[in-house]
Amino acid sequence: MCEQSDQRLSAANGARGTNMLKGFRERALKAMAARKQERAEHQEFDRTAIAAATLMVELARLDTDFDEAERKRILEIIHTRFKLQPDQVEELLSVAEDRHEEAYANWIFTKTIKENFDLEERGQIMTYLWEIALADGELHDLEADLLLRIGQAIDLPENERIKALLRITARLQAG
């Protein structure tokens, strides 16, 4: 009887996992299409201009105080270096700020997960990531740091991150 219940639970979890992955694929494709549309709208800017402006924004925000003096200086540099009109300078800075937010949220992937997955699905993703990090039998400092940043970026509460780790360590110990 217990074995039959385990089989039904396993089948239900397998179907749920398949549905979750199918849903993720659909949401990821939708997010990528939106991103492609956004890129098309900003084709007037060279990739190097966007990259340089984004790095300037990142530097200005490192101390968590992106003040008006820093903003003004970035605008001046963009204007001088890339020879843009004032409205283009503002637009490029806006694009750079958006790109910085995406980078800070650990790439488009974490942003997609955060915006399209519920708490349970984000917890499952974190479990998968822990499983990969521990696959070689040890957790390296860089892996732990990345998992911490990803957990924060996908807005997974600390207790859920811990549950994900406990799920995978229990599974690994069981064998």
C-alpha positions in Angstrom: 0.0 0.0 0.0 2.8 2.4 1.0 4.7 1.5 -2.3 1.6 2.4 -4.3 1.2 5.7 -2.6 4.9 6.5 -3.2 4.4 5.6 -6.9 1.4 7.9 -7.2 3.3 10.7 -5.4 6.3 10.2 -7.6 4.1 10.3 -10.7 2.3 13.4 -9.5 5.6 15.1 -8.7 7.0 14.1 -12.1 4.0 15.6 -13.9 4.2 18.7 -11.7 7.9 19.1 -12.4 7.2 18.7 -16.2 4.4 21.3 -16.0 6.7 23.6 -14.0 9.4 23.3 -16.6 6.9 23.8 -19.4 5.6 26.9 -17.7 9.1 28.1 -17.1 9.9 27.7 -20.8 6.8 29.6 -21.8 7.5 32.4 -19.4 11.2 32.6 -20.3 10.3 32.8 -24.0 7.8 35.5 -23.3 10.4 37.5 -21.3 13.0 37.1 -24.0 10.6 38.4 -26.6 9.9 41.4 -24.5 13.6 42.0 -24.0 14.1 41.7 -27.8 11.4 44.3 -28.4 13.1 46.6 -25.8 16.5 46.2 -27.6 14.9 47.1 -30.9 13.6 50.3 -29.3 17.2 51.2 -28.3 19.0 50.4 -31.5 20.1 54.0 -31.8 22.7 53.3 -29.2 25.9 51.4 -29.9 26.4 48.4 -27.6 29.7 49.9 -26.3 27.9 53.1 -25.4 25.3 51.1 -23.4 28.1 49.0 -21.8 30.2 52.1 -20.8 27.2 54.0 -19.4 26.1 50.9 -17.5 29.5 50.5 -15.9 29.4 54.2 -14.9 26.0 53.7 -13.3 27.3 50.6 -11.5 30.3 52.5 -10.1 28.1 55.4 -9.0 25.7 53.1 -7.2 28.4 51.0 -5.4 28.2 53.2 -2.3 24.3 53.0 -2.4 24.2 56.8 -2.9 23.7 57.7 -6.5 23.5 61.4 -6.0 22.9 64.3 -8.4 26.6 65.2 -8.8 27.4 61.6 -10.0 24.4 61.6 -12.3 25.4 65.0 -13.8 29.0 63.9 -14.4 27.8 60.7 -16.1 25.5 62.8 -18.4 28.5 65.1 -19.2 30.8 62.2 -20.0 28.1 60.5 -22.2 27.5 63.7 -24.1 31.2 64.4 -24.7 32.3 60.8 -25.4 29.4 59.6 -27.6 28.5 63.0 -29.1 24.8 62.6 -28.4 22.0 65.2 -28.2 20.7 66.0 -24.7 17.5 63.9 -25.1 19.7 61.0 -26.4 22.0 61.4 -23.4 19.1 61.1 -21.0 17.7 58.1 -22.9 21.1 56.4 -22.8 21.4 56.9 -19.1 17.9 55.5 -18.6 18.9 52.4 -20.7 22.1 52.1 -18.6 20.2 52.3 -15.4 17.8 49.6 -16.6 20.7 47.4 -17.7 22.4 47.9 -14.4 19.3 46.8 -12.5 19.2 43.6 -14.6 22.9 43.0 -14.0 22.5 43.6 -10.3 19.6 41.1 -10.3 22.1 38.6 -11.6 21.3 38.6 -15.4 18.1 38.3 -17.2 17.6 34.7 -15.9 17.2 35.6 -12.3 15.0 38.5 -13.3 12.8 36.1 -15.3 12.6 33.7 -12.5 11.8 36.4 -9.9 9.0 37.9 -12.1 7.4 34.7 -13.3 7.8 32.1 -10.7 5.9 31.8 -7.4 7.6 31.2 -4.1 7.4 27.4 -4.3 8.8 27.3 -7.9 11.7 29.6 -6.9 12.4 27.3 -3.9 12.6 24.3 -6.3 15.0 26.2 -8.6 17.2 26.9 -5.6 17.1 23.2 -4.7 18.3 22.3 -8.2 21.1 24.9 -7.9 22.2 23.4 -4.5 22.1 20.0 -6.0 24.5 21.1 -8.8 26.8 22.9 -6.4 27.1 19.9 -4.2 27.3 17.3 -7.0 31.1 17.1 -6.7 30.8 16.5 -2.9 32.0 19.9 -1.8 30.8 23.4 -1.7 33.3 26.0 -2.8 33.2 29.6 -1.5 32.5 31.0 -4.9 29.6 28.6 -5.3 28.2 29.5 -1.9 28.5 33.2 -2.6 26.8 32.9 -6.0 23.9 30.8 -4.5 23.5 33.5 -1.8 23.3 36.2 -4.5 21.0 34.2 -6.7 18.7 33.5 -3.8 18.5 37.2 -2.9 18.1 38.2 -6.6 15.1 35.8 -7.1 13.6 37.2 -3.9 13.6 33.9 -2.1 13.4 34.4 1.7 16.3 33.2 3.7 14.2 30.5 5.4 13.2 29.1 2.0 16.9 29.1 0.8 17.8 27.1 3.9 14.9 24.7 3.3 16.2 24.2 -0.3 19.7 23.4 1.1 18.2 21.0 3.7 16.2 19.2 1.1 19.2 18.5 -1.0 21.5 17.6 1.8 18.9 15.1 3.2 18.6 13.6 -0.3 22.3 13.3 -0.6 22.7 11.7 2.8 19.9 9.2 2.0 21.9 8.1 -0.9 
